[in-house]
Amino acid sequence: MKFTSHFSLLISHLDMKLFTVSEANEMLTFVRPKLEKIKREYEKMSLYRESAKSAAIAGNESGGGGMIGGSEYVKSLYEIGKHTTEIHALGIQLKDYTRGLIDFPCLREGRIVLLCWQFGDGEHLEWWHETNTGFAGRQPL
């Protein structure tokens, strides 16, 4: 059982895109506008969240329904999904929509770590953390 879990972890790392700091910084200029769009859509979607919950409950009870702003809500969901998929396809891990928090897997001193960036950080990556420590374990590059 232990062998299988280690083997699965190894296989998942083989499929993982690894970035150098330079590559991640280049990607940051491309990804930042997408993160800003995701944040805007997420904020827009939050305006309809309660209405969506109510419509879902009513729909379950009556077998159908709708909501005011439903098409805008669905459009926002679609846009978030589209941009998120594009970011993930590049090998970048999106951790938080509202903070624009992303991680770039990187090989550092023979182990995989995560280069870390979020809204409010500088123009270039300045932080990294171990895969098991998360944001709280950020360290300067």
Secondary structure by P-SEA (a helix, b strand, c coil): caaaaaaaaaaaaaabbbbcaaaaaaaaaaaaaaaaaaaaaaaaaaaaaaaaaaaaaaaaacccccccaaaaaaaaaaaaaaaaaaaaaaccccccccccbbbbbbbcccbbbbbcccccccccccccccccccccccccc
